[in-house]
Every structure is written in structure tokens, then in C-alpha cells.
Amino acid sequence: MKTGLLAKLAAFIAISAIVLSGCAQLGNPGSDDQTTGATTGRLEVRVTDAPPEKKVTAVNVTVASVEINKSGGETGENGWQTLSLTGASTFDLLKVQGLEQLLATADLTPGTYNQIRMEVTKVAVSYEGEQQPVEAKLPSGKLKFIQGFEIAAGKTSVLLFDFDAAKSIHTAGNSGQVIFQPVIKLNATFDPGSLGITTASLPNGMVGIPYTAALGAMGGQIPYTWSVTGALPAGLTLNTATGVISGTPTTAGDATFTVKVEDSFAIKKTAEKSFTISIAAADAIQIVNTSLLDGTAGSVYTATLTALGGLAPLTWAVSAGTLPAGLTLAPDTGVISGTPTASGDFPVTVTVTDASTPTGKTDSQVLAIHIAAAPALQITTTTLANGTLGAPYSATVAATGGVAPLTFAVTAGTLPAGLTLNPATGLISGTPTAAGDSAFTVTVTDSATPTHLTYAQALAIHIA
């Protein structure tokens, strides 16, 4: 049952007990941790909390084991898979609220699982004004949950135990004995994946000219919440819901700050990144661009340089470094364009000069263009379906890589009589008019310049 990709069974204990029963079944598997050819899926078991009564200062829970049962598996005790506990097995539920604490790990084969159980061996409750914790009486047996959830290959599933301490801790009559009767809600979901800020850099600005720039993020669970540490340029503000920085700068200078994004997943995911915005004085000229788009060798590239202030017309030039081979900078428009012919990283310094007399105002900015190599072109279809005489036939020759659009052609041999190849899509279709075996070669050609990439594949179709 344990193979391949590690499937974490993590418990994030924080306190909040809820009814000891399962909740809605998991929906469609998410896209996190997608791995080609994966044979196992990841499961994370987490615990969250809601604060108990103020007089309770600690609830230390000791877990001896966590087990899981797969639907349709063996019956009885033989059907349970025990997970190996890792790290500390005792947790103060009040101290790990909202935190992630690894409890156990396992490799799980894909499929439907319908039960999980946890063995709690000790619960010690501390109260205000009491020097020694009180050991609570526990329910007999293991905590067993009937809950359907899916494990999908290469994906992460999450089981969230939601405790409610206020409803789980009781005092028995006049004896004063503390009884732990866990009230738990079990939620199943798919982890939305790690959260990251996608914005590479922010544009520069100028005093007195309205400024707008949007921060972007990927992963986690929307909606996001944004915040900033440090000072934005005077006059600018951050919209915490949209991540848009806007306003009208009032002071020249450089401002360096850190932005943080937080998602809305049950266990919050966050990401941080530092940025610098340069604000130029009102009578200066300022290049806005702080980064340029990446490109691909053989594919058409276009990027536009812009500037604030200065007296038109503006003149652009590369003052240090060289543009990627195949690209040029238009001095009157600031447009960098062309078709790069080589891959690599190309740092350049661009300078803009205005028409002021007797001496034009200038500004320079160090930028870089990354040109990626064109992906290798390959026909991925290695066999084609057989056909039947007089019956409509359809099969597609598929290809990956290269620079779109691709063009397909039969370059050796012939297709079965009655069939044709669509040069734009690679679709072979028609109605065969003669039986027999036809061997041929299909060649795909991409649109890379100055030299097209090609790939040939020998194929055959049998018409019965």
C-alpha cells in the first residue's frame, strides 16, 4: 500500500472541537503537486481550533497512533494502515492554533478512503491559578471517523480536524473530575498549493503624475489579502483586497518596501517580496520600465520602453550592452522588436534623451531580456488506429515543442486511398476505398526563424 511519492499525513493541532462526525465528501481533485507518472497521492491531516473558555490555559493532547482505511479493502483490523508518527506526539492545542505541525507520514495508493481513526492516550488540561494540570478522563477506544475522501496520484488531499475545546472539556458533577469528550468536525478538501507573488518588479513614477501598478499572485485559495511593511512612496496607497498600488506621488526619491499576500485557505498560506519604486522630480525625465518581457528564440518579440516627463520628441538608445541577436531598438518610439535568433540572458542599459536645449535631459535604466531556447520539436504519435474499408476514419498526428504554428505533411510513402492529412491540424481523415497496409512518413515543420525546426515520424495504417 506504500509506494512511490511521499504522502504526508500532517496534523496541525489548534483547538476548536466540533461534532464527532464526518462532513461532505471531497470534490474533484485539485491541481497541486501534479506529477507526471505519479503513482501515489498525498494526504495531509490537520487540526484547527476555536478558543476555549478563558480559564483554560493549556490543553495538551498526546496521540499514540493515526490509522486509515481504504474503501473496498480488507475487513476488520487487517484493513487499517498505521501511519508512522514523526516528531512530537503531544501538542498544546492552544499554542499551535493556525500553525502547521507534521504528525505522521505515509505513501497512499490512489483511490477512495472512507475511515480514519486516532488514538489519544492522554489529555492534560491546565487552568488559571492552578499549578498542576488536571489529567482528563478519556473515552474508551480510538476516535473513529466515517469520512469519504479521495487520494489522487500526484495531488494533495487535506483532512482538517476542527476541535471545539469549550464543548469537549467537561466537569463531572460534584466529583470535579475533568472529562474529555471530543467534539470534532472533519472536513475534507484539496490543498490549493503553495502561494507566490508573480510580479517581478514595479514601474517607476514621477511627482505629480498619477501612478497605478497591480501586484499579482498565484496559488493558494482566493480571495487574497495584501499588506505592506515599510513605506510606499508618499502619495501612494495599497488596496488590500486587489493588490493595486495607486495614487499621485508627492515626493521624489527611492522607496523600498515589502508586500505580503495571504490567502483564504483554512491554514493560511503567505508569501512576501521586496520591491523598490523610484519617483523622479517633476522637472526630470524618468524611464518607467524596470523589467522587460522574456522571449523565445525563433518567435517574434516586441516590448515598448516608456518614459515620464521631458520635452518631446524623445530619443532612445542602447548605451551599454547589446540586445539579443535579431532584436533592434527604434530610437523614436522606444520599441524593441524582431525575432531573436539565440537564447541566453542579455543585460542592457537604455538611455532616453528629451528635446530640451541647449542640453537634453536624460535618464538611464539597466534592464535585461531573457531569451529561452525554442522547445524541441517532436511528433508524439507513434502508432495510428486501424481502419475499415468503406467506414469513416479519423486519427490525429500530435506534436509538441517548436514555434507555432506547425505544419504537417506526408514526405514519404502514401496514405491509404481515400484519406487525407490536414496540414494545419495533423488530422488524418476520410473514408478508405481500398484494403491493405500503407506505410508513410509524416514530417512536422515549425515557424521558427531564420531556420525552421522539423521532425519526421514513420507511421502505418492497416485498412481491413
Residue pairs with C-beta under 8 A, 6 or more apart in sequence:
1 70
1 81
1 107
1 108
1 109
2 106
2 107
2 108
3 39
3 40
3 107
3 109
4 38
4 39
4 40
4 107
5 35
5 38
5 39
5 40
5 41
5 42
5 107
5 153
5 154
6 40
6 42
6 105
6 107
7 40
7 41
7 42
7 43
7 105
7 106
7 107
7 108
7 151
8 42
8 43
8 44
8 102
8 105
8 106
8 156
9 43
9 44
9 45
9 66
9 68
9 83
9 103
9 104
9 105
9 106
10 44
10 45
10 46
10 100
10 101
10 102
10 103
10 104
11 45
11 46
11 47
11 63
11 66
11 91
11 101
11 102
11 103
11 104
11 161
12 46
12 47
12 48
12 96
12 98
12 99
12 100
12 101
12 267
13 47
13 49
13 61
13 91
13 93
13 96
13 101
13 103
13 163
14 47
14 48
14 49
14 93
14 94
14 96
14 97
14 98
14 99
14 163
15 49
15 50
15 51
15 52
15 59
15 93
15 94
15 97
15 163
15 164
15 165
16 48
16 49
16 50
16 51
16 162
16 163
16 164
16 165
17 50
17 162
17 163
17 164
17 165
17 166
17 167
17 168
17 182
17 183
17 184
18 162
18 163
18 164
18 167
18 183
18 184
18 185
19 183
19 184
19 185
20 143
20 145
20 182
20 183
20 184
21 145
21 146
21 185
21 186
22 145
22 146
22 147
22 148
22 186
23 147
23 185
23 186
23 187
23 188
24 187
24 188
25 147
25 148
25 149
25 188
26 148
26 149
26 150
26 157
26 188
26 189
26 190
27 189
27 190
29 41
29 150
29 152
29 155
29 157
29 190
30 155
30 156
30 190
30 191
30 192
30 193
31 155
31 193
32 155
32 156
32 190
32 191
32 192
32 193
32 194
33 42
33 154
33 155
33 156
33 191
33 193
34 154
34 155
35 153
35 154
36 154
38 153
38 154
39 109
39 110
39 153
40 107
40 108
40 109
40 110
40 151
40 153
41 108
41 110
41 151
41 152
41 153
41 154
41 155
41 156
41 157
42 108
42 151
42 155
42 156
42 157
42 191
43 68
43 106
43 108
43 113
43 149
43 151
43 156
43 157
43 158
43 159
44 156
44 157
44 158
44 159
44 191
45 66
45 103
45 104
45 116
45 158
45 159
45 160
45 161
46 100
46 158
46 159
46 160
46 161
46 266
46 267
47 93
47 160
47 161
47 162
47 163
48 97
48 98
48 160
48 161
48 162
48 163
48 266
48 267
49 93
49 94
49 97
49 162
49 163
49 165
50 162
50 163
50 164
50 165
50 166
51 94
51 97
51 165
51 166
52 59
52 94
52 165
52 166
52 169
53 166
54 128
55 127
55 128
56 94
56 125
56 126
56 127
56 128
56 165
56 169
57 94
57 126
57 127
57 128
58 92
58 94
58 95
58 124
58 125
58 126
58 133
59 92
59 93
59 94
59 123
59 124
59 125
59 126
59 165
59 169
60 90
60 91
60 92
60 93
60 122
60 123
60 124
60 125
60 126
60 133
61 90
61 91
61 93
61 120
61 122
61 123
62 89
62 90
62 120
62 121
62 122
62 123
63 85
63 89
63 90
63 91
63 103
63 118
63 119
63 120
63 121
64 89
64 119
64 120
64 121
65 82
65 83
65 85
65 118
65 119
65 142
66 82
66 83
66 85
66 103
66 104
66 116
66 117
66 118
66 119
67 80
67 81
67 82
67 83
67 116
67 117
67 118
67 119
67 142
68 80
68 81
68 83
68 106
68 108
68 113
68 115
68 116
69 79
69 80
69 81
69 113
69 114
69 115
69 116
69 117
70 79
70 81
70 109
70 111
70 112
70 113
70 114
71 111
71 112
71 113
71 114
71 148
72 111
72 112
73 79
80 117
81 106
81 108
83 104
83 105
83 106
84 104
84 105
84 106
85 103
85 104
86 102
86 103
86 104
86 105
87 101
87 102
87 103
88 101
89 103
90 122
91 101
93 163
93 165
94 165
98 267
98 268
100 267
108 151
109 151
110 150
110 151
110 152
110 153
111 150
111 151
112 148
112 149
112 150
112 151
113 148
113 149
113 150
113 151
114 146
114 147
114 148
114 149
115 144
115 145
115 146
115 147
116 144
116 145
116 147
116 159
116 186
117 142
117 143
117 144
117 145
118 142
118 143
119 142
119 143
120 138
120 142
120 143
120 180
120 182
121 138
122 135
122 138
123 135
123 136
123 138
123 180
124 133
124 134
124 135
124 136
125 133
125 134
125 135
125 136
125 169
125 178
125 180
126 133
126 134
127 134
134 178
135 178
136 169
136 178
136 179
136 180
137 172
137 177
137 178
137 179
137 180
138 180
139 180
139 181
139 182
143 182
143 184
145 184
145 186
147 159
147 186
147 188
148 188
149 157
149 159
149 188
150 157
151 157
155 190
156 190
156 191
156 193
157 188
157 189
157 190
157 191
158 188
158 189
158 190
158 191
158 266
159 186
159 187
159 188
160 186
160 187
160 188
160 189
160 266
160 267
161 184
161 185
161 186
162 184
162 185
162 186
162 187
163 182
163 183
163 184
164 183
164 184
164 185
167 183
168 180
168 181
168 182
168 183
168 184
169 178
169 179
169 180
170 178
170 179
170 180
170 181
171 177
171 178
171 179
172 178
172 179
187 266
189 266
191 265
192 219
192 220
192 221
192 263
192 265
192 269
193 219
193 220
194 219
194 220
194 269
195 217
195 218
195 219
195 220
195 261
195 262
195 263
195 269
195 270
195 271
196 217
196 218
196 219
196 271
197 215
197 216
197 217
197 259
197 261
197 271
197 272
197 273
198 216
198 217
198 218
199 214
199 215
199 216
199 273
199 275
200 291
201 275
201 290
201 291
202 213
202 215
202 245
202 275
202 276
202 277
202 290
203 211
203 213
203 277
203 288
203 289
203 290
204 277
204 278
204 279
204 280
204 286
204 287
204 288
204 289
204 290
204 308
205 211
205 233
205 236
205 249
205 277
205 278
205 279
205 280
205 286
205 288
205 308
206 249
206 279
206 280
206 281
206 282
206 284
206 286
206 308
206 309
207 249
207 250
207 251
207 252
207 279
207 280
207 281
207 282
208 248
208 249
208 250
208 282
209 248
209 249
209 308
209 309
210 246
210 247
210 248
211 233
211 235
211 236
211 245
211 246
211 247
211 248
211 249
212 244
212 245
212 246
213 244
213 245
213 246
214 242
214 243
214 244
214 245
215 226
215 238
215 243
215 244
215 245
215 259
215 261
216 243
217 224
217 243
217 261
217 271
219 263
219 269
220 261
220 263
220 264
220 265
220 269
221 263
221 264
221 265
221 269
222 263
222 264
223 241
223 264
224 243
224 261
224 262
224 263
224 264
225 240
225 241
225 261
225 262
225 264
226 238
226 239
226 240
226 241
226 242
226 243
226 259
226 260
226 261
226 262
227 238
227 240
227 259
227 260
227 262
228 238
228 257
228 258
228 259
228 260
229 257
229 258
229 259
229 260
230 255
230 256
230 257
230 258
231 255
231 257
232 238
232 245
232 255
232 257
232 277
233 249
233 251
233 253
233 255
233 277
233 279
234 249
234 250
234 251
235 247
235 248
235 249
235 250
235 251
236 245
236 246
236 247
236 249
236 277
237 245
237 246
237 247
238 244
238 245
238 259
239 245
239 246
243 259
243 261
245 277
249 279
251 279
252 279
252 280
252 281
252 282
252 284
253 278
253 279
254 276
254 277
254 278
254 279
255 276
255 277
255 279
256 274
256 275
256 276
257 274
257 275
258 272
258 273
258 274
258 275
259 272
259 273
259 275
260 270
260 271
260 272
261 270
261 271
261 272
262 268
262 269
262 270
263 269
263 270
278 286
280 286
280 308
280 309
280 363
282 309
283 309
284 309
284 310
284 361
284 363
285 307
285 308
285 309
285 310
285 314
285 352
285 354
285 361
285 362
285 363
286 307
286 308
286 309
286 363
287 305
287 306
287 307
287 350
287 352
287 363
287 364
287 365
288 306
288 307
288 308
289 305
289 306
289 350
289 365
289 367
290 365
290 367
291 367
291 368
292 303
292 336
292 367
292 368
292 369
293 301
293 303
293 369
294 369
294 370
294 371
294 372
295 301
295 324
295 340
295 369
295 370
295 371
295 372
296 340
296 371
296 372
296 373
296 374
296 403
297 340
297 341
297 342
297 343
297 371
297 372
297 373
297 374
297 448
298 339
298 340
298 341
298 374
298 403
298 446
298 447
298 448
298 449
298 451
298 453
299 339
299 340
299 374
299 403
299 448
300 337
300 338
300 339
301 324
301 326
301 327
301 336
301 337
301 338
301 339
301 340
301 371
302 335
302 336
302 337
303 335
303 336
303 337
303 369
304 333
304 334
304 335
304 336
305 316
305 329
305 334
305 335
305 336
305 350
305 352
306 334
307 314
307 334
307 352
307 363
309 354
309 361
310 352
310 354
310 355
310 356
310 361
311 354
311 355
311 356
311 360
311 361
312 354
312 355
313 332
313 355
314 334
314 352
314 353
314 354
314 355
315 331
315 332
315 352
315 353
315 354
315 360
316 329
316 330
316 331
316 332
316 333
316 334
316 350
316 351
316 352
317 329
317 331
317 350
317 351
317 353
318 329
318 348
318 349
318 350
318 351
319 349
319 350
319 351
319 364
320 348
320 349
320 366
321 346
321 347
321 348
321 349
322 346
322 348
323 329
323 336
323 346
323 348
323 369
324 340
324 341
324 342
324 344
324 346
324 369
324 371
325 340
325 341
325 342
326 338
326 339
326 340
326 341
326 342
327 336
327 337
327 338
327 339
327 340
327 369
328 336
328 337
328 338
329 335
329 336
329 350
330 336
330 337
334 352
336 369
339 449
339 450
340 371
341 449
341 450
342 371
343 371
343 372
343 373
343 374
344 370
344 371
345 368
345 369
345 370
345 371
346 368
346 369
346 370
346 371
347 366
347 367
347 368
348 366
348 367
348 368
348 369
349 364
349 365
349 366
349 367
350 364
350 365
350 367
351 362
351 363
351 364
352 362
352 363
352 364
353 360
353 361
353 362
354 360
354 361
354 362
374 401
374 402
374 403
374 446
374 448
374 453
375 400
375 401
375 402
376 401
376 402
376 453
377 399
377 400
377 401
377 402
377 406
377 444
377 446
377 453
377 454
377 455
378 399
378 400
378 401
378 455
379 397
379 398
379 399
379 442
379 444
379 455
379 456
379 457
380 398
380 399
380 400
381 396
381 397
381 398
381 399
381 426
381 457
381 459
382 457
382 459
383 459
384 395
384 397
384 428
384 459
384 460
384 461
385 393
385 395
385 461
386 461
386 462
386 463
386 464
387 393
387 416
387 419
387 432
387 461
387 462
387 463
387 464
388 432
388 463
388 464
389 432
389 433
389 434
389 435
389 463
389 464
390 431
390 432
390 433
391 431
391 432
392 429
392 430
392 431
393 416
393 418
393 419
393 428
393 429
393 430
393 431
393 432
393 461
394 427
394 428
394 429
395 427
395 428
395 429
395 461
396 425
396 426
396 427
396 428
397 408
397 421
397 426
397 427
397 428
397 442
397 444
397 457
397 459
398 426
399 406
399 408
399 426
399 444
399 455
401 446
401 453
402 444
402 446
402 447
402 448
402 453
402 455
403 446
403 447
403 448
403 453
404 446
404 447
405 424
405 446
405 447
406 426
406 444
406 445
406 446
406 447
407 423
407 424
407 444
407 445
407 446
408 421
408 422
408 423
408 424
408 425
408 426
408 442
408 443
408 444
409 421
409 423
409 442
409 443
409 445
410 421
410 440
410 441
410 442
410 443
411 441
411 442
411 443
411 456
412 440
412 441
413 438
413 439
413 440
413 441
414 438
414 440
415 421
415 428
415 438
415 440
415 461
416 432
416 434
416 436
416 438
416 461
416 463
417 432
417 433
417 434
418 430
418 431
418 432
418 433
418 434
419 428
419 429
419 430
419 431
419 432
419 461
420 428
420 429
420 430
421 427
421 428
421 442
422 428
422 429
426 442
426 444
428 461
432 463
434 463
435 463
435 464
436 462
436 463
437 460
437 461
437 462
437 463
438 460
438 461
438 462
438 463
439 458
439 459
439 460
440 458
440 459
440 460
441 456
441 457
441 458
441 459
442 456
442 457
442 459
443 454
443 455
443 456
443 457
444 454
444 455
444 456
444 457
445 452
445 453
445 454
446 452
446 453
446 454
